[in-house]
Amino acid sequence: MPRHFMLLVFAFALPAFAQQRFDFSAPLMGTTFHLSLHAESKEKAEAAADAAFQRITALNAVFSDYEPNSELMKLCGTGPHQPFKASAELFDLVSRSIELSRLTDGAFDITCGNLTKLWRRTRRLQKLPPADRLQQALALTDWNALRLDAKAQTIMLTQPGMLIDLGGIAKGYASDEGLRILREHHITRALVMAGGDIAIGDPPPHQDAWEIKLRTFTKPAPDAEEAMETVRLKNCAVSTSGGLYQFIEIDGVRYSHIVSPKTGLGLTERIACSVIAPDGTTSDALATAMCVMGREKGMAVAAKLPGVTVKFAAP
């Protein structure tokens, strides 16, 4: 037996108590990614974390709508009815997005790029968009207008001026990929956190799960008191979205930073939602969609999805 193979087997056989916890963070994709992992040595932990961050950096070059030379922006610059040859990552994420749009009846819709752009301007100017511009943006928001060819791996926009925004799903996907890279480096006891999205692997040594705290409220409005609920999770993902704290007020109306693809405006209901799902891609997209749908419709959709648990929080 070759010596290097014997060393590899020995490394895999190290008991859990020999592992230490290491934490890393890096500013990526408009937020901060945090890695918590257990490894046998600092060197092994650093090598795995570096590889995970490199993968997330590469994905940002694919999915970002802030980077003018990203693959996503090249897709958006393609003329209507012109097939765009996509990378495996972009094709996969757009495919998953369409599936989630179908499941949520359009409450999640990546073709909302024009609405996103318009709402960023609204938040900057503190003024609602003109009705005609809002209607134009709404007319270009239609996930059914995307055409995918799995065999050719192409994506086609069928309406001129359509813009794709992957902001509601890309961080969850990147978290999944970060966790996958850690596993490739034989680190399974780990979690990857990006803002409100957490991809969770095997539990820490001598534990049956990771402890995750979710925001909730002990009483309904107007006497609402904020509290934290602890959930114990492993080998799944959880995402939290909501407009409890990120909002603007225009003409006496409170608008969330979450834009509804149905109205083109920020949500006016104070609501937050945490979604536990088999993977971060799913939990990220559903957390936003559930806020758009509201508690009643959201819970009805979640009940049909295996492995999905939804927790709403609203004062």
Buried (B, 14 or more C-beta within 10 A) or exposed (E): EEEEEEEEEEEEEEEEEEBEEBEBEBEBBEBEBBBBBBBBBEEBBEBBBBBBBEBBBEBBBBBBBEEEEBBBBBBBEBEEEEBBEBBEBBBBBBBBBBEBBEBBEBBBBBBBBBBBBBBEEBBEEEEBBEEEEBEBBBEBBBBEBBEBEEEEBBBBBEBEEBBBBBBBBBBBBBBBBBBBBBBEBEBBBBBBBBBBBBBBBBBBBEBEBBEBEBBBBEEEEEEBEEEEBEBEBBBBBBBBBBBBEEBBEBEEEBBBBBBBBBEBBBBBBBBBBBBBBBBBBBBBBBBBBBBBBBBEBBBEBBEEBEEBBBBBBBB
